[in-house]
Amino acid sequence: MSTFGARFAFSTWVRGIAALCCVLTGGCLVTSEVDLPEEIPTAPVVIDDDLQWPVGAVFRFNAAQSKELTINVHVRSEDIQETLKVRWRVKSGTKKPTVFKCPEDSLVPSGSVDRFPSITIESLSLEPGACNKVEFVVSSAFTSCTKFPEVFDATLDPNDIGRATYWVWEVSANPVMGWGDKIATTCETLDKTIPPTTMEMK
């Protein structure tokens, strides 16, 4: 047998022994590292594209004419397989903040980055003749509302949260009054900045 033939037979024998060892031991260890792309988490955000309820606007609402007020919200999350949860509450100058719902409503995956929850506020939750601040938050990492019911917007990841604020001026006491000056004073007590825009709801 030639030297080449002997080397070929020997290398074939070595490969055969190695293959047999893999079978007997249940597999071979691969020592090379595989670089996986790093996942960068993205927080859900509230999209300000609603012509009826733009984020940050002030709205007139007559609680004597409607028992409840519905605000439609547009949430966008790049993780289409992630279940999100939403919380909202109402704050006014004299009333305690509305207790948020527990357990929270869920936004289940829908195959789209866009989801459309809504806020339904009972008229009795609004302070008559005053500015009311509606706070909306969305996250996949809220702390337990049963363990920490007093904490409205705490999350396990401080970066995993989307926010929006809406302002409702309740006008049942005097629907035709001028309300510009009152907004500048009343809404400012609920927030350090005066809301940027005003609209009227009918």
PyMOL commands that place a pseudoatom at each C-alpha (Angstrom):
pseudoatom trace, name=CA, resn=MET, resi=1, chain=A, elem=C, hetatm=0, pos=[0.000, 0.000, 0.000]
pseudoatom trace, name=CA, resn=SER, resi=2, chain=A, elem=C, hetatm=0, pos=[1.329, 3.443, -0.859]
pseudoatom trace, name=CA, resn=THR, resi=3, chain=A, elem=C, hetatm=0, pos=[2.066, 6.075, 1.766]
pseudoatom trace, name=CA, resn=PHE, resi=4, chain=A, elem=C, hetatm=0, pos=[-0.885, 8.153, 0.519]
pseudoatom trace, name=CA, resn=GLY, resi=5, chain=A, elem=C, hetatm=0, pos=[-3.205, 5.185, 0.752]
pseudoatom trace, name=CA, resn=ALA, resi=6, chain=A, elem=C, hetatm=0, pos=[-2.045, 4.435, 4.272]
pseudoatom trace, name=CA, resn=ARG, resi=7, chain=A, elem=C, hetatm=0, pos=[-2.623, 8.027, 5.365]
pseudoatom trace, name=CA, resn=PHE, resi=8, chain=A, elem=C, hetatm=0, pos=[-6.089, 8.056, 3.777]
pseudoatom trace, name=CA, resn=ALA, resi=9, chain=A, elem=C, hetatm=0, pos=[-7.043, 4.813, 5.493]
pseudoatom trace, name=CA, resn=PHE, resi=10, chain=A, elem=C, hetatm=0, pos=[-5.768, 6.105, 8.827]
pseudoatom trace, name=CA, resn=SER, resi=11, chain=A, elem=C, hetatm=0, pos=[-7.648, 9.425, 8.543]
pseudoatom trace, name=CA, resn=THR, resi=12, chain=A, elem=C, hetatm=0, pos=[-10.817, 7.564, 7.556]
pseudoatom trace, name=CA, resn=TRP, resi=13, chain=A, elem=C, hetatm=0, pos=[-10.409, 5.325, 10.583]
pseudoatom trace, name=CA, resn=VAL, resi=14, chain=A, elem=C, hetatm=0, pos=[-9.947, 8.369, 12.873]
pseudoatom trace, name=CA, resn=ARG, resi=15, chain=A, elem=C, hetatm=0, pos=[-13.080, 10.032, 11.478]
pseudoatom trace, name=CA, resn=GLY, resi=16, chain=A, elem=C, hetatm=0, pos=[-15.000, 6.813, 11.953]
pseudoatom trace, name=CA, resn=ILE, resi=17, chain=A, elem=C, hetatm=0, pos=[-13.899, 6.505, 15.582]
pseudoatom trace, name=CA, resn=ALA, resi=18, chain=A, elem=C, hetatm=0, pos=[-14.846, 10.166, 16.199]
pseudoatom trace, name=CA, resn=ALA, resi=19, chain=A, elem=C, hetatm=0, pos=[-18.266, 9.646, 14.643]
pseudoatom trace, name=CA, resn=LEU, resi=20, chain=A, elem=C, hetatm=0, pos=[-18.789, 6.527, 16.754]
pseudoatom trace, name=CA, resn=CYS, resi=21, chain=A, elem=C, hetatm=0, pos=[-17.865, 8.454, 19.889]
pseudoatom trace, name=CA, resn=CYS, resi=22, chain=A, elem=C, hetatm=0, pos=[-20.426, 11.143, 19.019]
pseudoatom trace, name=CA, resn=VAL, resi=23, chain=A, elem=C, hetatm=0, pos=[-23.126, 8.533, 18.633]
pseudoatom trace, name=CA, resn=LEU, resi=24, chain=A, elem=C, hetatm=0, pos=[-22.244, 6.729, 21.860]
pseudoatom trace, name=CA, resn=THR, resi=25, chain=A, elem=C, hetatm=0, pos=[-22.009, 9.910, 23.940]
pseudoatom trace, name=CA, resn=GLY, resi=26, chain=A, elem=C, hetatm=0, pos=[-25.133, 11.492, 22.517]
pseudoatom trace, name=CA, resn=GLY, resi=27, chain=A, elem=C, hetatm=0, pos=[-23.472, 14.259, 20.539]
pseudoatom trace, name=CA, resn=CYS, resi=28, chain=A, elem=C, hetatm=0, pos=[-20.330, 16.289, 20.122]
pseudoatom trace, name=CA, resn=LEU, resi=29, chain=A, elem=C, hetatm=0, pos=[-19.535, 19.609, 21.741]
pseudoatom trace, name=CA, resn=VAL, resi=30, chain=A, elem=C, hetatm=0, pos=[-19.217, 22.530, 19.355]
pseudoatom trace, name=CA, resn=THR, resi=31, chain=A, elem=C, hetatm=0, pos=[-16.622, 24.910, 20.742]
pseudoatom trace, name=CA, resn=SER, resi=32, chain=A, elem=C, hetatm=0, pos=[-17.002, 27.742, 18.227]
pseudoatom trace, name=CA, resn=GLU, resi=33, chain=A, elem=C, hetatm=0, pos=[-19.013, 30.765, 19.459]
pseudoatom trace, name=CA, resn=VAL, resi=34, chain=A, elem=C, hetatm=0, pos=[-22.091, 31.949, 17.610]
pseudoatom trace, name=CA, resn=ASP, resi=35, chain=A, elem=C, hetatm=0, pos=[-22.703, 35.696, 17.680]
pseudoatom trace, name=CA, resn=LEU, resi=36, chain=A, elem=C, hetatm=0, pos=[-26.411, 36.412, 18.124]
pseudoatom trace, name=CA, resn=PRO, resi=37, chain=A, elem=C, hetatm=0, pos=[-27.824, 39.868, 17.419]
pseudoatom trace, name=CA, resn=GLU, resi=38, chain=A, elem=C, hetatm=0, pos=[-28.454, 41.820, 20.595]
pseudoatom trace, name=CA, resn=GLU, resi=39, chain=A, elem=C, hetatm=0, pos=[-32.117, 42.545, 21.257]
pseudoatom trace, name=CA, resn=ILE, resi=40, chain=A, elem=C, hetatm=0, pos=[-32.733, 46.184, 22.062]
pseudoatom trace, name=CA, resn=PRO, resi=41, chain=A, elem=C, hetatm=0, pos=[-36.009, 46.596, 23.986]
pseudoatom trace, name=CA, resn=THR, resi=42, chain=A, elem=C, hetatm=0, pos=[-38.258, 49.419, 22.876]
pseudoatom trace, name=CA, resn=ALA, resi=43, chain=A, elem=C, hetatm=0, pos=[-40.802, 51.112, 25.081]
pseudoatom trace, name=CA, resn=PRO, resi=44, chain=A, elem=C, hetatm=0, pos=[-44.428, 51.435, 23.983]
pseudoatom trace, name=CA, resn=VAL, resi=45, chain=A, elem=C, hetatm=0, pos=[-45.401, 54.942, 22.945]
pseudoatom trace, name=CA, resn=VAL, resi=46, chain=A, elem=C, hetatm=0, pos=[-48.657, 56.838, 22.615]
pseudoatom trace, name=CA, resn=ILE, resi=47, chain=A, elem=C, hetatm=0, pos=[-49.063, 58.176, 19.084]
pseudoatom trace, name=CA, resn=ASP, resi=48, chain=A, elem=C, hetatm=0, pos=[-50.541, 61.648, 18.850]
pseudoatom trace, name=CA, resn=ASP, resi=49, chain=A, elem=C, hetatm=0, pos=[-52.558, 61.289, 15.664]
pseudoatom trace, name=CA, resn=ASP, resi=50, chain=A, elem=C, hetatm=0, pos=[-56.143, 61.413, 16.915]
pseudoatom trace, name=CA, resn=LEU, resi=51, chain=A, elem=C, hetatm=0, pos=[-57.899, 64.516, 15.598]
pseudoatom trace, name=CA, resn=GLN, resi=52, chain=A, elem=C, hetatm=0, pos=[-60.633, 64.203, 18.221]
pseudoatom trace, name=CA, resn=TRP, resi=53, chain=A, elem=C, hetatm=0, pos=[-58.390, 63.574, 21.225]
pseudoatom trace, name=CA, resn=PRO, resi=54, chain=A, elem=C, hetatm=0, pos=[-54.882, 64.949, 20.577]
pseudoatom trace, name=CA, resn=VAL, resi=55, chain=A, elem=C, hetatm=0, pos=[-52.501, 64.292, 23.451]
pseudoatom trace, name=CA, resn=GLY, resi=56, chain=A, elem=C, hetatm=0, pos=[-52.143, 67.272, 25.779]
pseudoatom trace, name=CA, resn=ALA, resi=57, chain=A, elem=C, hetatm=0, pos=[-55.269, 69.095, 24.622]
pseudoatom trace, name=CA, resn=VAL, resi=58, chain=A, elem=C, hetatm=0, pos=[-57.940, 70.590, 26.886]
pseudoatom trace, name=CA, resn=PHE, resi=59, chain=A, elem=C, hetatm=0, pos=[-61.552, 69.653, 26.192]
pseudoatom trace, name=CA, resn=ARG, resi=60, chain=A, elem=C, hetatm=0, pos=[-64.871, 71.056, 27.383]
pseudoatom trace, name=CA, resn=PHE, resi=61, chain=A, elem=C, hetatm=0, pos=[-67.192, 68.330, 28.614]
pseudoatom trace, name=CA, resn=ASN, resi=62, chain=A, elem=C, hetatm=0, pos=[-70.683, 68.690, 30.007]
pseudoatom trace, name=CA, resn=ALA, resi=63, chain=A, elem=C, hetatm=0, pos=[-71.215, 65.927, 32.562]
pseudoatom trace, name=CA, resn=ALA, resi=64, chain=A, elem=C, hetatm=0, pos=[-74.913, 66.820, 32.835]
pseudoatom trace, name=CA, resn=GLN, resi=65, chain=A, elem=C, hetatm=0, pos=[-75.463, 65.747, 29.232]
pseudoatom trace, name=CA, resn=SER, resi=66, chain=A, elem=C, hetatm=0, pos=[-73.407, 62.520, 29.194]
pseudoatom trace, name=CA, resn=LYS, resi=67, chain=A, elem=C, hetatm=0, pos=[-72.900, 59.848, 31.838]
pseudoatom trace, name=CA, resn=GLU, resi=68, chain=A, elem=C, hetatm=0, pos=[-69.446, 58.971, 30.589]
pseudoatom trace, name=CA, resn=LEU, resi=69, chain=A, elem=C, hetatm=0, pos=[-66.616, 60.220, 28.425]
pseudoatom trace, name=CA, resn=THR, resi=70, chain=A, elem=C, hetatm=0, pos=[-64.569, 57.974, 26.130]
pseudoatom trace, name=CA, resn=ILE, resi=71, chain=A, elem=C, hetatm=0, pos=[-61.058, 58.848, 24.979]
pseudoatom trace, name=CA, resn=ASN, resi=72, chain=A, elem=C, hetatm=0, pos=[-59.548, 56.740, 22.208]
pseudoatom trace, name=CA, resn=VAL, resi=73, chain=A, elem=C, hetatm=0, pos=[-55.801, 56.135, 22.470]
pseudoatom trace, name=CA, resn=HIS, resi=74, chain=A, elem=C, hetatm=0, pos=[-53.298, 54.941, 19.868]
pseudoatom trace, name=CA, resn=VAL, resi=75, chain=A, elem=C, hetatm=0, pos=[-50.438, 52.848, 21.289]
pseudoatom trace, name=CA, resn=ARG, resi=76, chain=A, elem=C, hetatm=0, pos=[-47.496, 51.634, 19.231]
pseudoatom trace, name=CA, resn=SER, resi=77, chain=A, elem=C, hetatm=0, pos=[-45.104, 48.859, 20.307]
pseudoatom trace, name=CA, resn=GLU, resi=78, chain=A, elem=C, hetatm=0, pos=[-42.392, 47.374, 18.102]
pseudoatom trace, name=CA, resn=ASP, resi=79, chain=A, elem=C, hetatm=0, pos=[-42.662, 44.070, 19.962]
pseudoatom trace, name=CA, resn=ILE, resi=80, chain=A, elem=C, hetatm=0, pos=[-45.791, 42.662, 18.325]
pseudoatom trace, name=CA, resn=GLN, resi=81, chain=A, elem=C, hetatm=0, pos=[-45.704, 39.517, 20.498]
pseudoatom trace, name=CA, resn=GLU, resi=82, chain=A, elem=C, hetatm=0, pos=[-45.657, 41.376, 23.802]
pseudoatom trace, name=CA, resn=THR, resi=83, chain=A, elem=C, hetatm=0, pos=[-48.717, 41.714, 26.023]
pseudoatom trace, name=CA, resn=LEU, resi=84, chain=A, elem=C, hetatm=0, pos=[-49.104, 45.266, 27.284]
pseudoatom trace, name=CA, resn=LYS, resi=85, chain=A, elem=C, hetatm=0, pos=[-51.161, 46.565, 30.179]
pseudoatom trace, name=CA, resn=VAL, resi=86, chain=A, elem=C, hetatm=0, pos=[-52.811, 49.959, 30.489]
pseudoatom trace, name=CA, resn=ARG, resi=87, chain=A, elem=C, hetatm=0, pos=[-53.639, 52.124, 33.496]
pseudoatom trace, name=CA, resn=TRP, resi=88, chain=A, elem=C, hetatm=0, pos=[-55.383, 55.473, 33.716]
pseudoatom trace, name=CA, resn=ARG, resi=89, chain=A, elem=C, hetatm=0, pos=[-56.730, 57.780, 36.397]
pseudoatom trace, name=CA, resn=VAL, resi=90, chain=A, elem=C, hetatm=0, pos=[-58.345, 61.190, 36.831]
pseudoatom trace, name=CA, resn=LYS, resi=91, chain=A, elem=C, hetatm=0, pos=[-56.859, 63.936, 39.023]
pseudoatom trace, name=CA, resn=SER, resi=92, chain=A, elem=C, hetatm=0, pos=[-58.540, 67.202, 39.967]
pseudoatom trace, name=CA, resn=GLY, resi=93, chain=A, elem=C, hetatm=0, pos=[-57.905, 70.056, 42.342]
pseudoatom trace, name=CA, resn=THR, resi=94, chain=A, elem=C, hetatm=0, pos=[-60.108, 68.885, 45.219]
pseudoatom trace, name=CA, resn=LYS, resi=95, chain=A, elem=C, hetatm=0, pos=[-60.888, 65.218, 44.612]
pseudoatom trace, name=CA, resn=LYS, resi=96, chain=A, elem=C, hetatm=0, pos=[-58.540, 62.341, 45.290]
pseudoatom trace, name=CA, resn=PRO, resi=97, chain=A, elem=C, hetatm=0, pos=[-57.187, 60.683, 42.124]
pseudoatom trace, name=CA, resn=THR, resi=98, chain=A, elem=C, hetatm=0, pos=[-59.518, 58.081, 40.684]
pseudoatom trace, name=CA, resn=VAL, resi=99, chain=A, elem=C, hetatm=0, pos=[-58.372, 54.614, 41.732]
pseudoatom trace, name=CA, resn=PHE, resi=100, chain=A, elem=C, hetatm=0, pos=[-57.058, 52.830, 38.682]
pseudoatom trace, name=CA, resn=LYS, resi=101, chain=A, elem=C, hetatm=0, pos=[-58.495, 49.475, 37.654]
pseudoatom trace, name=CA, resn=CYS, resi=102, chain=A, elem=C, hetatm=0, pos=[-56.859, 46.354, 39.110]
pseudoatom trace, name=CA, resn=PRO, resi=103, chain=A, elem=C, hetatm=0, pos=[-56.204, 44.017, 37.454]
pseudoatom trace, name=CA, resn=GLU, resi=104, chain=A, elem=C, hetatm=0, pos=[-55.436, 46.301, 34.556]
pseudoatom trace, name=CA, resn=ASP, resi=105, chain=A, elem=C, hetatm=0, pos=[-56.829, 45.933, 31.057]
pseudoatom trace, name=CA, resn=SER, resi=106, chain=A, elem=C, hetatm=0, pos=[-54.498, 44.043, 28.728]
pseudoatom trace, name=CA, resn=LEU, resi=107, chain=A, elem=C, hetatm=0, pos=[-53.530, 44.809, 25.157]
pseudoatom trace, name=CA, resn=VAL, resi=108, chain=A, elem=C, hetatm=0, pos=[-52.939, 41.344, 23.746]
pseudoatom trace, name=CA, resn=PRO, resi=109, chain=A, elem=C, hetatm=0, pos=[-50.753, 40.826, 20.656]
pseudoatom trace, name=CA, resn=SER, resi=110, chain=A, elem=C, hetatm=0, pos=[-52.642, 41.399, 17.431]
pseudoatom trace, name=CA, resn=GLY, resi=111, chain=A, elem=C, hetatm=0, pos=[-49.902, 40.927, 14.842]
pseudoatom trace, name=CA, resn=SER, resi=112, chain=A, elem=C, hetatm=0, pos=[-49.557, 44.688, 14.433]
pseudoatom trace, name=CA, resn=VAL, resi=113, chain=A, elem=C, hetatm=0, pos=[-47.378, 47.331, 16.053]
pseudoatom trace, name=CA, resn=ASP, resi=114, chain=A, elem=C, hetatm=0, pos=[-50.496, 49.469, 16.528]
pseudoatom trace, name=CA, resn=ARG, resi=115, chain=A, elem=C, hetatm=0, pos=[-53.087, 48.895, 19.245]
pseudoatom trace, name=CA, resn=PHE, resi=116, chain=A, elem=C, hetatm=0, pos=[-56.096, 51.012, 20.149]
pseudoatom trace, name=CA, resn=PRO, resi=117, chain=A, elem=C, hetatm=0, pos=[-57.271, 50.983, 23.781]
pseudoatom trace, name=CA, resn=SER, resi=118, chain=A, elem=C, hetatm=0, pos=[-59.843, 53.429, 25.111]
pseudoatom trace, name=CA, resn=ILE, resi=119, chain=A, elem=C, hetatm=0, pos=[-60.443, 55.261, 28.386]
pseudoatom trace, name=CA, resn=THR, resi=120, chain=A, elem=C, hetatm=0, pos=[-64.027, 55.412, 29.650]
pseudoatom trace, name=CA, resn=ILE, resi=121, chain=A, elem=C, hetatm=0, pos=[-64.534, 57.984, 32.413]
pseudoatom trace, name=CA, resn=GLU, resi=122, chain=A, elem=C, hetatm=0, pos=[-67.719, 58.173, 34.460]
pseudoatom trace, name=CA, resn=SER, resi=123, chain=A, elem=C, hetatm=0, pos=[-69.029, 61.713, 34.762]
pseudoatom trace, name=CA, resn=LEU, resi=124, chain=A, elem=C, hetatm=0, pos=[-69.031, 61.444, 38.570]
pseudoatom trace, name=CA, resn=SER, resi=125, chain=A, elem=C, hetatm=0, pos=[-65.237, 61.033, 38.447]
pseudoatom trace, name=CA, resn=LEU, resi=126, chain=A, elem=C, hetatm=0, pos=[-64.864, 64.574, 37.093]
pseudoatom trace, name=CA, resn=GLU, resi=127, chain=A, elem=C, hetatm=0, pos=[-64.838, 67.608, 39.347]
pseudoatom trace, name=CA, resn=PRO, resi=128, chain=A, elem=C, hetatm=0, pos=[-67.652, 69.941, 38.245]
pseudoatom trace, name=CA, resn=GLY, resi=129, chain=A, elem=C, hetatm=0, pos=[-66.661, 73.342, 36.928]
pseudoatom trace, name=CA, resn=ALA, resi=130, chain=A, elem=C, hetatm=0, pos=[-62.960, 72.553, 37.053]
pseudoatom trace, name=CA, resn=CYS, resi=131, chain=A, elem=C, hetatm=0, pos=[-60.010, 71.215, 35.148]
pseudoatom trace, name=CA, resn=ASN, resi=132, chain=A, elem=C, hetatm=0, pos=[-59.448, 67.460, 35.364]
pseudoatom trace, name=CA, resn=LYS, resi=133, chain=A, elem=C, hetatm=0, pos=[-56.200, 65.773, 34.430]
pseudoatom trace, name=CA, resn=VAL, resi=134, chain=A, elem=C, hetatm=0, pos=[-56.458, 62.332, 32.812]
pseudoatom trace, name=CA, resn=GLU, resi=135, chain=A, elem=C, hetatm=0, pos=[-53.237, 60.349, 33.064]
pseudoatom trace, name=CA, resn=PHE, resi=136, chain=A, elem=C, hetatm=0, pos=[-52.701, 57.315, 30.826]
pseudoatom trace, name=CA, resn=VAL, resi=137, chain=A, elem=C, hetatm=0, pos=[-49.760, 54.891, 31.074]
pseudoatom trace, name=CA, resn=VAL, resi=138, chain=A, elem=C, hetatm=0, pos=[-48.938, 51.697, 29.174]
pseudoatom trace, name=CA, resn=SER, resi=139, chain=A, elem=C, hetatm=0, pos=[-46.240, 49.104, 29.918]
pseudoatom trace, name=CA, resn=SER, resi=140, chain=A, elem=C, hetatm=0, pos=[-45.400, 45.418, 29.860]
pseudoatom trace, name=CA, resn=ALA, resi=141, chain=A, elem=C, hetatm=0, pos=[-43.592, 45.641, 33.202]
pseudoatom trace, name=CA, resn=PHE, resi=142, chain=A, elem=C, hetatm=0, pos=[-45.895, 47.268, 35.751]
pseudoatom trace, name=CA, resn=THR, resi=143, chain=A, elem=C, hetatm=0, pos=[-45.376, 46.294, 39.371]
pseudoatom trace, name=CA, resn=SER, resi=144, chain=A, elem=C, hetatm=0, pos=[-48.209, 44.226, 40.832]
pseudoatom trace, name=CA, resn=CYS, resi=145, chain=A, elem=C, hetatm=0, pos=[-51.311, 46.344, 41.370]
pseudoatom trace, name=CA, resn=THR, resi=146, chain=A, elem=C, hetatm=0, pos=[-52.494, 43.959, 44.079]
pseudoatom trace, name=CA, resn=LYS, resi=147, chain=A, elem=C, hetatm=0, pos=[-49.250, 44.232, 46.041]
pseudoatom trace, name=CA, resn=PHE, resi=148, chain=A, elem=C, hetatm=0, pos=[-48.720, 47.947, 45.392]
pseudoatom trace, name=CA, resn=PRO, resi=149, chain=A, elem=C, hetatm=0, pos=[-52.173, 49.445, 44.731]
pseudoatom trace, name=CA, resn=GLU, resi=150, chain=A, elem=C, hetatm=0, pos=[-51.037, 52.903, 45.819]
pseudoatom trace, name=CA, resn=VAL, resi=151, chain=A, elem=C, hetatm=0, pos=[-48.376, 53.119, 43.084]
pseudoatom trace, name=CA, resn=PHE, resi=152, chain=A, elem=C, hetatm=0, pos=[-49.894, 54.222, 39.785]
pseudoatom trace, name=CA, resn=ASP, resi=153, chain=A, elem=C, hetatm=0, pos=[-47.045, 54.103, 37.293]
pseudoatom trace, name=CA, resn=ALA, resi=154, chain=A, elem=C, hetatm=0, pos=[-44.252, 52.023, 38.868]
pseudoatom trace, name=CA, resn=THR, resi=155, chain=A, elem=C, hetatm=0, pos=[-42.592, 49.506, 36.537]
pseudoatom trace, name=CA, resn=LEU, resi=156, chain=A, elem=C, hetatm=0, pos=[-39.927, 46.851, 36.921]
pseudoatom trace, name=CA, resn=ASP, resi=157, chain=A, elem=C, hetatm=0, pos=[-38.108, 48.562, 34.053]
pseudoatom trace, name=CA, resn=PRO, resi=158, chain=A, elem=C, hetatm=0, pos=[-38.233, 52.384, 34.288]
pseudoatom trace, name=CA, resn=ASN, resi=159, chain=A, elem=C, hetatm=0, pos=[-37.666, 52.655, 30.541]
pseudoatom trace, name=CA, resn=ASP, resi=160, chain=A, elem=C, hetatm=0, pos=[-40.594, 50.370, 29.649]
pseudoatom trace, name=CA, resn=ILE, resi=161, chain=A, elem=C, hetatm=0, pos=[-43.476, 52.824, 29.832]
pseudoatom trace, name=CA, resn=GLY, resi=162, chain=A, elem=C, hetatm=0, pos=[-45.454, 55.091, 27.538]
pseudoatom trace, name=CA, resn=ARG, resi=163, chain=A, elem=C, hetatm=0, pos=[-47.426, 58.110, 28.788]
pseudoatom trace, name=CA, resn=ALA, resi=164, chain=A, elem=C, hetatm=0, pos=[-50.095, 60.534, 27.696]
pseudoatom trace, name=CA, resn=THR, resi=165, chain=A, elem=C, hetatm=0, pos=[-51.992, 63.331, 29.426]
pseudoatom trace, name=CA, resn=TYR, resi=166, chain=A, elem=C, hetatm=0, pos=[-55.415, 64.684, 28.530]
pseudoatom trace, name=CA, resn=TRP, resi=167, chain=A, elem=C, hetatm=0, pos=[-57.268, 67.619, 30.126]
pseudoatom trace, name=CA, resn=VAL, resi=168, chain=A, elem=C, hetatm=0, pos=[-61.036, 67.770, 30.624]
pseudoatom trace, name=CA, resn=TRP, resi=169, chain=A, elem=C, hetatm=0, pos=[-62.731, 71.011, 31.619]
pseudoatom trace, name=CA, resn=GLU, resi=170, chain=A, elem=C, hetatm=0, pos=[-66.165, 70.178, 33.081]
pseudoatom trace, name=CA, resn=VAL, resi=171, chain=A, elem=C, hetatm=0, pos=[-68.717, 72.912, 32.215]
pseudoatom trace, name=CA, resn=SER, resi=172, chain=A, elem=C, hetatm=0, pos=[-72.116, 71.647, 33.447]
pseudoatom trace, name=CA, resn=ALA, resi=173, chain=A, elem=C, hetatm=0, pos=[-72.464, 74.553, 35.905]
pseudoatom trace, name=CA, resn=ASN, resi=174, chain=A, elem=C, hetatm=0, pos=[-72.076, 77.177, 33.195]
pseudoatom trace, name=CA, resn=PRO, resi=175, chain=A, elem=C, hetatm=0, pos=[-71.711, 75.748, 29.665]
pseudoatom trace, name=CA, resn=VAL, resi=176, chain=A, elem=C, hetatm=0, pos=[-71.385, 79.152, 27.972]
pseudoatom trace, name=CA, resn=MET, resi=177, chain=A, elem=C, hetatm=0, pos=[-68.894, 80.800, 30.300]
pseudoatom trace, name=CA, resn=GLY, resi=178, chain=A, elem=C, hetatm=0, pos=[-65.521, 82.022, 29.162]
pseudoatom trace, name=CA, resn=TRP, resi=179, chain=A, elem=C, hetatm=0, pos=[-63.042, 79.402, 30.255]
pseudoatom trace, name=CA, resn=GLY, resi=180, chain=A, elem=C, hetatm=0, pos=[-59.664, 80.580, 28.999]
pseudoatom trace, name=CA, resn=ASP, resi=181, chain=A, elem=C, hetatm=0, pos=[-58.646, 82.350, 32.215]
pseudoatom trace, name=CA, resn=LYS, resi=182, chain=A, elem=C, hetatm=0, pos=[-59.893, 79.519, 34.406]
pseudoatom trace, name=CA, resn=ILE, resi=183, chain=A, elem=C, hetatm=0, pos=[-57.861, 76.990, 32.422]
pseudoatom trace, name=CA, resn=ALA, resi=184, chain=A, elem=C, hetatm=0, pos=[-54.742, 79.088, 32.915]
pseudoatom trace, name=CA, resn=THR, resi=185, chain=A, elem=C, hetatm=0, pos=[-55.245, 79.046, 36.694]
pseudoatom trace, name=CA, resn=THR, resi=186, chain=A, elem=C, hetatm=0, pos=[-57.023, 75.751, 37.440]
pseudoatom trace, name=CA, resn=CYS, resi=187, chain=A, elem=C, hetatm=0, pos=[-55.131, 73.405, 35.119]
pseudoatom trace, name=CA, resn=GLU, resi=188, chain=A, elem=C, hetatm=0, pos=[-51.853, 74.951, 36.185]
pseudoatom trace, name=CA, resn=THR, resi=189, chain=A, elem=C, hetatm=0, pos=[-52.478, 73.784, 39.761]
pseudoatom trace, name=CA, resn=LEU, resi=190, chain=A, elem=C, hetatm=0, pos=[-52.522, 70.194, 38.484]
pseudoatom trace, name=CA, resn=ASP, resi=191, chain=A, elem=C, hetatm=0, pos=[-49.404, 70.542, 36.386]
pseudoatom trace, name=CA, resn=LYS, resi=192, chain=A, elem=C, hetatm=0, pos=[-46.437, 72.901, 36.178]
pseudoatom trace, name=CA, resn=THR, resi=193, chain=A, elem=C, hetatm=0, pos=[-47.116, 73.693, 32.547]
pseudoatom trace, name=CA, resn=ILE, resi=194, chain=A, elem=C, hetatm=0, pos=[-50.301, 75.094, 31.067]
pseudoatom trace, name=CA, resn=PRO, resi=195, chain=A, elem=C, hetatm=0, pos=[-51.798, 72.709, 28.472]
pseudoatom trace, name=CA, resn=PRO, resi=196, chain=A, elem=C, hetatm=0, pos=[-50.828, 73.841, 24.980]
pseudoatom trace, name=CA, resn=THR, resi=197, chain=A, elem=C, hetatm=0, pos=[-54.104, 73.543, 23.058]
pseudoatom trace, name=CA, resn=THR, resi=198, chain=A, elem=C, hetatm=0, pos=[-57.831, 73.741, 23.676]
pseudoatom trace, name=CA, resn=MET, resi=199, chain=A, elem=C, hetatm=0, pos=[-60.785, 72.113, 21.950]
pseudoatom trace, name=CA, resn=GLU, resi=200, chain=A, elem=C, hetatm=0, pos=[-64.493, 71.855, 22.637]
pseudoatom trace, name=CA, resn=MET, resi=201, chain=A, elem=C, hetatm=0, pos=[-66.360, 68.555, 22.873]
pseudoatom trace, name=CA, resn=LYS, resi=202, chain=A, elem=C, hetatm=0, pos=[-70.076, 68.505, 22.100]
for i in range(1, 202): cmd.bond("trace and resi %d" % i, "trace and resi %d" % (i + 1))
show_as sticks, trace
zoom trace
